[in-house]
């Protein structure tokens, strides 16, 4: 899906939720939507500085926090990077990421079996899951 179509969809989601999708947040969203794979906050900051020389790390982190809370992006903890979610209408869906350590490609997948297994393990322990991201590292088909 194109960055513009994703942006239009995100604008609609924000409007329905009654949250402010400021021009800065939209700009960071578009920067992420145009990325192939994951990108770090400082890479995004460098790109943002091309149009807003006064942008600081806090600027990008606040925008990323908003985008993450809205379910538009996922943070990949193991590599401290962010990736666009292309089906963010399902804001609280469990996330499973396949991450290529060679080229940086990230694929988001959905496995109900994995989700059910993790939920069952949590239930046995009396644990309430509020957010789930499973990261699997390896080598994508193109790099093999």
C-alpha positions in Angstrom: 0.0 0.0 0.0 1.3 3.5 -0.9 2.4 5.9 1.8 -0.4 8.3 0.8 -3.1 5.6 1.1 -1.7 4.6 4.5 -1.6 8.3 5.6 -5.3 8.7 4.5 -6.2 5.6 6.5 -4.3 6.8 9.5 -6.0 10.3 9.3 -9.4 8.5 9.3 -8.5 6.4 12.3 -7.3 9.5 14.3 -10.5 11.4 13.4 -12.6 8.5 14.6 -10.6 8.3 17.9 -10.6 12.0 18.4 -6.8 12.3 18.6 -4.7 15.0 17.0 -2.7 13.8 14.0 -0.4 16.9 13.9 1.5 17.8 10.7 4.7 16.7 12.5 3.2 13.3 13.4 2.0 12.9 9.8 5.5 13.8 8.5 7.1 11.1 10.7 4.4 8.7 9.7 5.1 9.3 6.0 8.9 8.9 6.6 8.2 5.5 8.2 5.7 4.5 5.5 8.4 5.1 2.8 10.9 2.9 4.5 11.8 -0.6 3.4 12.0 -2.5 6.7 12.9 -1.2 10.1 14.4 2.2 10.8 16.0 3.7 13.9 14.8 6.9 15.6 18.0 8.8 14.8 17.8 7.8 11.1 14.3 9.2 11.1 15.5 12.3 12.9 18.2 12.8 10.2 15.5 12.6 7.5 13.2 15.0 9.5 16.0 17.5 9.9 16.0 17.9 6.1 12.7 19.7 6.4 12.8 20.9 10.0 16.4 21.8 11.0 15.3 22.5 14.6 14.0 18.9 15.2 15.5 17.3 18.3 15.6 13.7 19.5 12.6 14.4 21.8 10.7 15.6 18.7 11.0 12.2 17.0 10.5 10.2 20.1 7.2 12.0 21.0 6.0 11.4 17.4 7.0 7.7 17.5 5.3 7.3 20.9 2.1 8.7 19.5 2.3 6.5 16.4 3.0 3.4 18.5 0.1 4.1 20.9 -2.2 4.4 17.9 -1.0 1.1 16.5 0.5 2.6 13.4 4.0 1.4 14.0 5.7 -1.3 16.0 8.9 -1.0 18.0 11.4 -3.8 17.5 13.0 -3.9 20.9 15.9 -6.2 20.0 17.3 -3.8 17.4 15.8 -0.6 18.8 14.0 0.3 15.6 10.5 0.9 14.3 8.5 -0.6 11.5 5.2 0.5 9.9 2.1 -1.7 10.6 0.2 -2.1 7.4 -3.0 -3.3 9.1 -3.3 -0.8 12.0 -7.1 -0.9 12.0 -6.7 -3.8 14.4 -4.9 -1.6 17.0 -4.4 -4.2 19.8 -3.5 -7.2 17.7 -0.7 -9.5 18.9 2.5 -8.9 16.8 4.9 -11.5 15.5 7.8 -10.1 13.6 10.3 -12.1 11.3 13.5 -10.0 11.2 16.2 -10.7 8.7 19.6 -10.1 10.3 21.3 -9.8 6.8 19.3 -7.2 5.0 17.0 -5.8 7.8 13.7 -6.9 6.1 10.9 -7.2 8.6 7.7 -9.2 8.0 4.8 -8.9 10.3 2.9 -12.2 10.5 -0.2 -13.4 12.4 -0.4 -16.8 14.1 -3.5 -17.5 16.1 -1.9 -20.8 17.3 1.1 -18.8 18.8 -1.2 -16.3 20.3 -3.3 -19.0 21.9 -0.2 -20.8 23.3 1.1 -17.6 24.9 -2.3 -16.8 26.3 -2.6 -20.3 27.8 0.9 -20.0 29.3 0.0 -16.7 30.8 -3.3 -18.0 32.2 -1.6 -20.9 34.0 0.6 -18.3 35.7 -2.2 -15.9 36.5 -0.6 -13.4 34.2 -2.6 -10.8 32.3 -1.0 -9.9 28.9 -1.6 -6.3 27.9 0.8 -6.1 24.9 2.5 -8.8 22.9 5.3 -8.7 20.4 7.2 -11.8 19.4 10.5 -11.2 17.5 12.2 -14.0 15.6 15.6 -13.3 14.0 17.0 -15.2 11.0 17.6 -15.0 7.3 14.9 -14.1 4.7 14.4 -16.0 1.5 16.2 -13.4 -0.5 19.3 -13.6 1.6 19.6 -17.3 1.8 
